[in-house]
């Protein structure tokens, strides 16, 4: 058989296996019934909480060369060094 035929067989059959597996898992998840004895109203407090933006302003971040305070302090130190 030629190379093109093997490519068609590979694409047509072998690569369909993951697609069939995912379809079977989704079908099983849809058809599954809830566990008996577990009441969703019984456990209303969930540890999961949706993300919220923090309150208040964000702290200032220094840039790649530091903040203005560190730049002026290093310049002042450099001026005091003997010539």
C-alpha positions, 0 to 999 in steps of 0.5 A: 500500500502507498503512503497516502493510503496509510495516512487516510487509514490513520486519520480515519480510524486511529485519530477517532479513538480519542473523540469516541472516548470523550463522547462516551465520557460526556454521555455517561456524565449526562446519564449518571444519576446523583448519588443516593443519600447526598442532599445538595441543600444539606451542605450549603457552605462550600469552600469555593468562592468566586474571585472578587477584586480586592478592595482599596487601591493597589500598592505601588510597584517599582519599575525595572530601575526601582522607585524614585526614592531608591534612585535619589538615595543611591544618587545621594550616596554616590555624591558623598563618595570621595573623588 
